[in-house]
């Protein structure tokens, strides 16, 4: 193996390892923007190194991943669970390509994956014209409690955050209704920073609220209905004391 080839494979493996860690951190990061920037930089670096070695199949795949992450960080694309799955598949394919270089094998082009990334760039993001119609609030399904979850005003990954809320509730019990639907969340077809779900579970409202407020960028959790317990958002530190409502006299 030539000196430059060895350097390429060593550095590419490092970038790919960091990429995998980025996607793990992305799920729990309070602010996803720095992680998104990091993913973009790693893809850009792999593309540049592969270009200098004329490994065109790697260039094509890394370049398309870079394009997608550029659109995400500029706000032109929603970072949705389905897109994350596609990007993780891209990381795995790039890793396989690098190992083909090490083994002196022909590099697989992964044309279908390159095309899938290209198509994701052309998908229309959720806007006021395409957003999921809000469901009229009414009586919750039998045995369920209606919950309104609102994200932080500056949340940049609403689809991912709301999907995590849906997943958490599904782990604690059963989600009978959801607006937007989990399918819309996975596709990034989410235009608002809130979701309404009907939850059927044995936990108290306080326990459910605390579990949801522990998720990244969840701002408030409200139970709707005549028997809803008063909201008690968990706050910490001096700021909490300053923001707490005065006690009745």
C-alpha positions in Angstrom: 0.0 0.0 0.0 1.4 3.4 -1.0 2.1 6.1 1.6 -0.7 8.2 0.3 -3.2 5.4 0.1 -2.3 4.4 3.7 -2.8 8.0 4.9 -6.2 8.2 3.1 -7.5 5.0 4.6 -6.3 5.9 8.1 -7.9 9.4 8.0 -11.1 8.2 6.3 -11.6 5.6 9.0 -11.2 8.3 11.7 -13.7 10.6 10.0 -16.2 7.7 9.6 -15.8 6.8 13.2 -16.5 10.4 14.2 -19.5 10.5 11.9 -21.0 7.5 13.6 -20.6 9.2 17.0 -22.1 12.4 15.7 -25.4 10.6 14.8 -25.5 9.0 18.3 -25.0 12.5 19.9 -27.6 14.0 17.5 -30.5 12.2 19.2 -29.8 13.7 22.6 -28.0 17.0 21.8 -29.7 20.0 23.4 -28.6 22.0 20.4 -28.2 19.9 17.2 -26.7 22.7 15.1 -23.0 22.1 16.2 -23.4 18.4 15.5 -25.0 19.0 12.1 -22.0 21.3 11.3 -19.6 18.5 12.3 -21.3 15.9 10.1 -21.0 18.4 7.2 -17.3 18.9 7.8 -16.5 15.2 8.0 -18.4 14.5 4.8 -16.5 17.4 3.1 -13.2 16.1 4.3 -13.8 12.5 3.0 -14.9 13.9 -0.3 -11.8 16.0 -0.6 -9.4 13.2 0.3 -11.1 10.8 -2.0 -10.9 13.4 -4.8 -7.1 13.8 -4.4 -6.8 10.0 -4.8 -9.3 9.8 -7.7 -11.6 7.4 -5.9 -14.6 8.7 -7.8 -17.3 6.4 -6.3 -16.4 7.7 -2.8 -16.3 11.3 -4.1 -19.8 10.9 -5.5 -21.3 9.5 -2.3 -19.6 11.8 0.1 -20.4 14.8 -2.1 -24.1 14.0 -2.1 -24.0 13.5 1.7 -22.3 16.9 2.0 -25.0 18.5 -0.2 -27.7 17.0 2.0 -26.1 18.2 5.3 -25.5 21.6 3.7 -29.3 21.9 3.1 -30.1 20.7 6.6 -27.8 23.2 8.3 -29.1 26.1 6.1 -32.7 25.2 7.1 -33.7 24.2 3.6 -34.3 20.6 4.7 -35.8 19.1 7.8 -33.7 16.7 9.7 -36.2 13.8 9.9 -35.8 10.3 11.2 -36.1 8.8 7.7 -33.3 11.1 6.5 -31.1 10.1 9.4 -31.6 6.5 8.5 -30.5 7.3 4.9 -27.5 9.2 6.2 -26.5 6.3 8.5 -26.7 4.0 5.5 -24.5 6.4 3.6 -21.9 6.2 6.4 -21.9 2.4 6.3 -21.5 2.4 2.5 -18.6 4.9 2.7 -16.9 2.7 5.3 -17.4 -0.3 3.0 -15.9 1.6 0.1 -12.8 2.6 2.1 -12.3 -1.1 3.0 -12.5 -2.0 -0.7 -9.6 0.5 -1.2 -7.6 -1.2 1.5 -8.3 -4.6 -0.1 -7.4 -3.3 -3.6 -10.9 -4.2 -4.8 -13.1 -2.3 -7.2 -15.1 0.4 -5.4 -18.8 -0.1 -5.4 -20.6 2.9 -6.9 -23.8 2.7 -4.7 -25.8 4.5 -7.5 -29.1 3.9 -5.8 -28.0 5.4 -2.6 -26.5 8.5 -4.4 -29.9 8.8 -6.2 -31.8 8.5 -3.0 -29.8 11.3 -1.4 -30.3 13.4 -4.5 -34.1 12.8 -4.4 -34.2 13.8 -0.7 -32.8 17.2 -1.8 -35.7 17.8 -4.1 -38.4 16.9 -1.7 -40.6 19.8 -0.7 -40.1 20.8 3.0 -43.2 21.3 5.2 -44.5 24.8 4.9 -47.7 26.6 5.9 -49.2 25.3 2.6 -48.2 21.7 3.2 -48.4 21.3 6.9 -50.4 18.6 8.6 -53.9 19.9 9.3 -54.4 20.4 12.9 -56.9 18.0 14.5 -59.8 19.6 16.4 -59.4 19.1 20.0 -62.2 17.1 21.5 -62.8 14.3 23.9 -59.8 11.9 24.1 -60.2 8.4 23.0 -61.6 6.0 25.6 -59.0 5.3 28.2 -56.6 7.9 26.9 -55.4 11.4 28.0 -54.8 14.1 25.5 -51.3 15.7 25.8 -50.0 18.8 24.0 -46.2 18.9 23.7 -44.5 22.1 22.7 -40.9 22.4 21.6 -38.4 25.2 22.3 -39.0 28.2 20.0 -35.5 27.8 18.4 -35.7 24.1 17.8 -34.1 23.1 14.5 -35.0 19.4 14.4 -38.7 19.4 15.2 -39.5 16.2 13.4 -36.8 14.3 15.3 -37.7 15.8 18.6 -41.4 15.0 18.2 -40.6 11.5 17.0 -38.6 11.0 20.3 -41.7 12.2 22.2 -43.9 9.7 20.4 -41.3 6.9 21.0 -41.1 7.8 24.7 -44.8 7.6 25.2 -45.0 4.4 23.3 -42.4 2.9 25.7 -44.5 4.1 28.7 -47.9 2.9 27.3 -49.8 3.3 24.1 -50.3 6.3 21.8 -53.9 6.1 20.6 -53.8 9.2 18.4 -51.1 11.5 17.2 -51.1 14.8 15.2 -48.8 14.9 13.3 -48.6 11.2 12.8 -45.4 9.3 13.4 -45.1 8.7 9.7 -45.1 12.4 9.0 -42.5 12.9 11.7 -40.3 10.2 10.1 -40.6 11.9 6.7 -39.9 15.4 8.1 -43.4 16.6 7.2 -43.7 18.7 10.4 -44.2 22.4 10.2 -45.0 23.3 13.7 -43.2 23.1 17.0 -45.9 21.1 18.8 -47.7 17.8 18.7 -51.0 16.5 20.2 -51.2 12.9 21.3 -53.7 10.8 23.1 -51.8 8.6 25.6 -53.1 5.5 27.4 -50.9 4.5 30.3 -50.9 3.8 34.0 -48.4 6.5 35.0 -49.5 9.7 36.7 -49.4 12.9 34.8 -46.5 14.1 36.8 -44.4 11.1 35.9 -45.3 11.4 32.2 -44.6 15.1 32.2 -41.2 14.7 33.8 -40.2 11.9 31.3 -41.1 14.1 28.3 -39.5 17.3 29.7 -36.3 15.3 30.1 -36.1 15.0 26.3 -34.0 17.5 24.3 -35.8 20.8 23.3 -39.2 19.8 24.9 -40.4 23.2 26.3 -43.8 22.3 27.8 -46.2 19.4 28.4 -49.9 20.1 29.0 -52.6 17.6 29.7 -56.0 18.6 28.3 -59.2 17.7 30.0 -61.4 18.3 33.1 -59.3 16.1 35.3 -55.9 17.2 34.2 -53.4 17.8 37.0 -51.8 21.3 37.1 -48.6 21.6 35.1 -45.4 21.6 37.1 -42.5 22.1 34.8 -39.2 20.9 36.4 -36.9 23.9 36.8 -33.5 24.1 38.4 -31.3 26.8 39.9 -31.8 30.5 40.6 -33.6 31.1 37.3 -36.3 28.6 38.4 -36.9 30.6 41.6 -37.1 33.8 39.7 -39.6 32.4 37.2 -41.8 30.5 39.8 -45.2 32.0 40.3 -45.8 33.8 43.7 -47.5 31.7 46.4 -51.1 32.6 47.1 -51.6 34.7 50.2 
